[in-house]
Amino acid sequence: MSLVNSWSSKLSLVTGHMAGMIDQPALPIWVGTLIASYAFAPAQAGGLATLFLLGVVISSVVLSPFFHRLPGRWVPSLGFGVSALSFCAMTWVNDFVSFAIGHLVAGFATGLALSFIHGTMGRTANPHRIFAMGGVGLGVFAVFFLGGAPALIAEFGPPTIFRIFAFIMAIACMVTALLFPSVSANEDVVKDSAGFSRPVWLCMIGIMAMALVQAMIFSFLERMGAERGLSVGQIQGVFVVMGLLAMLPTLLAALLEKRLSPITVGIAGALAQGLIALLISCTTGFWPYAAVIGFPFVMLFTHTFIFGHLARIEPTGRAVAATPAMVMSGSAVAPLLGGVLVQVLGYPALGITAVVLDLAALAFFATSRKPLPQAAAIMPSGVAN
């Protein structure tokens, strides 16, 4: 069995995915804490989260084109280690400038690690399945984080959120240092260094648009509920159920891998995401707000199929190594964009913007349906594009 397909390797990849994608479950509590406890304006709080995600994007964009030429045995542990130190340092500061520097450094280091995690996932025997395993792990983590972090922050103070982040990154640093596979730069890698094909680019842009919607709604989810009169218990209950459901989509995606077309899943996912975003942001009351429990489900299910699809049609690993850039370039813009929209136009503007972006994502996926000949040649039999 190839070293990259061993169980120890898979454990390090899943752990790294969970830590590197920490923004996915943490954004509402992260931004909410910066607003409620550190007294930052919505645009400032969103801007800090944006700086973290921007650091991830810059790191991934710089690194991913060279992933297929680099061994990178120690890169993930180095990245997670620097990120842990950065979050630890943020427990001692209160001003915006210090937070801004800390968020940017932590994001760049996390992106460095996460690019190698996702690129290596793309070089395993079944990228779709290993990415799904990472998603299940992230869903389990989300349950504990969304259910426990608010109580810990209330008990031990606002810096607790950064202590939690530092602890998670430190664990990922140790696990990847011990278990991350040593894979040579040329092992199981296509040596062709040509640019990405049109279907690859279109799928990447579609995921970027969906990630922007996900983060834009998610960043202000806690504030949206609080300002509409929902109790802390109601909001926390929704978060817990949402975390529980977040464990299911990637598991379901793994089971349905051979039964559904990735592009069809992408089209349906973009449409469903836009409708849920519109319902959450443009209505009042508890039950419409509770519809958010299905929001992460859509993105996680869709992204698992698109990740596996990209690993097949672009086998050098460069496209999937750019996953942090794909997901977080949209996410990086989202908190700041969302903050401006909320301050100027109110929460309904989030839903309307989400629908526009999701319709664009739907168009990108649909346009990519016919692959180029070289992409079609490596598609598995029995699975339509």
Protein Blocks (a to p, Z undefined) as FASTA:
>chain_A
ZZklpmklmmmmmmmmmmmmmmmmmmmmmmmmmmmmnopafklmmmmmmmmmmmmmmmmm
mmmmmmmmpgolmmmmmmmmmmmmmmmmmmmgcbfklmmmmmmmmmmmmmmmmmmmmmmm
mmmmblmlmmmmmmmmmmmmmmmmmmmmmmmmmmnojklmmmmmmmmmmmmmmmmmmmoc
cddfkgopafbfcdcdfklmmmmmmmmmmmmmmmmmmmmmmmmmmmnopafklmmmmmmm
mmmmmmmmmmmmmmmmmmpcfklmmmmmmmmmmmmmmmmmmcgcjklmmmmmmmmmmmmm
mmmmmmmmmmmmmmnommmmmmmmmmmmmmmmmmmmmmmmmmmnojmlmmmmmmmmmmmm
mmmmmmmmpccfklmmmpcehiaZZ
